[in-house]
Structures are given as C-alpha cells and as structure tokens.
C-alpha cells in the first residue's frame, strides 16, 4: 500500500511539474528589443532614442554556395544571427557547436533560418565558407554562412544587430581585435525585430534560445 501511495504521489508530482512548465511557457512573452534597450555603447547616438520601430536593415551577401542571400530571404521567417570567422580558435568553435544544436532542433523547419556572418571576409570567401559549412554539416537552405564587403558586414552588425561598438567600427582594420570575440546570438522574428540576445558559448543559454524560437513559432 505504501509503495502504491508513493507511486501515485510521484505521478502527480510529474504531471504537476509538466503543467506548471507548460503554463510558464505559454505565459512567457519575449520583449521586442529597441535601440534604447541595448547597452548605450553599442548604439550610434542617432539611434539611441528610438523607442519603437527598429527592424533589421537591408542586406545582400553571398552564402557558402555562392547564392545571393538578402533580407528578403528571411523576411517572414524566424532566424538566429551570429558573427564569427573560420580561423577563430577561441570562442567560435564553441559557438558553432551550439549553433549545430539549434540546427538539429529545427532541421527541416522552413520557418527557422541561421545566418552566420563572417567578420573576416578577406579570408572567408565563398570557397572557404563552403568548406567550413560542409565540415560542420550545415543544412543547405537553412544555415547560411555569409560573406561580402567588410564595410557592409560591419555596418549591419553595428546598426541592425547591435553587436559591434561604434568605436570599433571606425577603423575596420583594427576592429577585429575586440569584435571577433562577440559571443552573442541574436534572435529575430518574422517582422525583422530583435527578440533576444543569448550567449553562444553557453549550453544553458542556447537551451533558452531554442525554447524562445518555439515561442515565436507559436506567436500570433
């Protein structure tokens, strides 16, 4: 009898925990991040007071297959953006492994994309990016490794994703020393709005990111 009661209590506890977790997920709402919500040193002064309306700006780069990828290709999709470079031996390999987890979770879901922008386009041309993508089992059409003019890559990082300090962008030749170590993954919704920043070297943070992607997929 005691064993039966213990079993019943255990089952009730499991279902209660599941229900509370489910309720918490249903009630959680992700913020829409505006320039005024971001660390001031990451924002151009002219953008700092924008209260509403920020969107990821227009862009045009080549992916690992030499295909032109623009903002139009991810409009209406949910995507995760990062900045990295293929020869990085510090945090980038860890970030790539975490991004592989994101790809695996949403593999085949055409509403979820991954954009990995290089910050070293002189080294990371299309051929190099293709080799890197293949080495990490990137799914064509879902995970894009993007390269192009350095000034365009840095401008997008600075003015749209807010992962590059204006002071670092002034001299593109020197910006890499700090910029290459940004560990932020940026979550962007179907309307090109920033909905979250996550530590790309943290498994715990990426677990949260993946749950937040699920929230956006169900967001009305």
N, C-alpha and C positions, 0 to 999 in steps of 0.2 A: 504493500500500500504506500509506504514511504517513497519507494522508487517511482511509483506512478505519479505521486504528487510532485516529486522533483522534476519528472519529465514534463508534466503539464506546466509547471512554473517556467521551465526553460523555454518551452514552445511559446508561451505567452510573452516572455521577455524578448524573444527573437522577433515575433510579429510586431510588438510594440516599438522596438528599435527601428524596424523597417518602416513602419508607418510614420514615425517621427522624422526619420531621414527623408522619406518621400515628401512629407509635408514641408519640411525645411527647404527642399529643392524647389518645390512648387512656389513657395513664397519668396524665394530669393529673387531679387531683381538687380541686374547689372547696371551700374551707372553709365551714362553717356559722358565720356570724358572730354572736356573742353580745354582750350589753352590755359585758362585761369586755374584749372585744377592740377596742372602739372608744375613741377619744380620750376621756379622762375628762371633759373639759369639755363634751362633747356629751351626757352621760348624767345623768339625775336620780340623786341619791345612793342612793335606794331601789332603783334598778335596777342599780347598778354591780357588784354582786357576783353577779349571775345567771350561773351557769356554763353552763347548758343550758336549752333550752325556750323561748327567745324566739320569738315569732311577731308578724307584723304584726297590729295590733288591728282591731277592728270599725270600719267607717266607712260613711257614707252621704252621697253628694254627687250633684249634677246634672251631666250631661255637656253637650256643646255642642248636643245635640238635645233638651235638656230631659228626658232619661231618667234615672231614678234608678239610680245605679251604687253597689253595695255591695261589701263584702269577699267576699260570696258569689259575685259575678260573676267573680272572678278566682281563687277557691279551686280548686285542681286545675289551674291554668294557670301558665305562667311569665310574669312581667311585669317591665317596666322602669319605674321611677318617677322623676319629676323634679319640682322646684318652680321656677316661673317666673312672669312676668307679661307681659301682652301689650304693654304700653307700654315695656318694657325696651329700651334701645338699646345696651347694652353686651354682656354675655355671652349673654343669652337668644337673640338671633338665631342666634348660632353654635351654641348647644346645639340649637335647633330644626332647623337644617340637619343636624346629626349624628344627631338622632333620626329625621329623614326617611330617612337611610341605614338605620337599624335597621328602620324600617317596610318599606322596599323589599326588604331582605334576607328578611324573613319575611312578606311580604304574602300573605294568603290562608291562613296557618297559624293555625288557630283556637286553638292551644295557646300562642300568644305574643301578649301584650297590651302596650299602652303606656298609662301613666297620667301625665298632665301636670296637676299640681295648681297652681292659682294661689295666690299669696301676697297678691294684691290683689283680693279678691272684691268690694269696693265698686265698682271699675272693671270688673272682669272678670265681668260677669253672663253669663247663657246666650247672649244675642244677640251680645255681643262675642266670646265664646269660639267661637261658631259661625262668625263671620266670619273669625276667626284660623285656625280649623281648615280652612276652605274655602280660604283663601289659601295654606295650606301642604299642600294635597292630602291631608289626613288621611283615612284609610280608616275609614268608619263601622263601628263594632263592633270595631275593632282598636285604634284610637288614640283614647282618651277624654281630653278636656280638661275638668277637673273644677273646679267652684266650689261654694261653700256658706258656712256660717258661719265667720268668720275664726278664732274660738277653736277650732273643730273641725279646721280645716286645720292650724293651728299645733300643736295637741296631737298630731296624728298625726305631723307632722314631728319633733316633739320626743321622743315616747315610743315610736314604732314604727320610723321610718326613721333616726332619729338624725342628722338634717341641720340641726337647729336647737339652738343652745345654750340651756340653761335660762335663763340670764341675759337672753338676747334675747327670750325668750317672756314674761317677766314683764310687760312693758309692750308690748302688741300695737301700740300706736300708734307706738312708736319702733323696733320690732324690724326693720322693713323695711330700714333703712339698712345692716345687715350681712347679714341673711337673704337679701335678694334677689340677693346675689352668690354664693350657693352654686352650685357648678358640678357637684355630684355627681349622677350617675345611679346608682340603686340597683337591683341585680338581685335578684329574689325568686323562689323556686322554688315548685313545686306545693304544698308544705306551708306556704307563707307564711313561709318562713325567708329571711333575708338571706344572699345568697351572694357578694356583691361590691359594691364601690364603684368608680366609674370617672369620670374627668374628662370631662365632657360637652363641653368645648371642644377636646379632643384627638382628632384622627382616629386616631392610633395606639391610644389607649386604647379608643376605640369599636370598632376592629377586634378588639381583645381581647374586649370585651364580646360582640360578635356570635359569636365563636368559643365563648365560655363559654355563651351561650344554646344553641348546638348541643350542647355537653356535657350541659347539663341536659335537653335534649330526649331524649338517649340514655341518661340516667341511670336506673338500675333501682332 
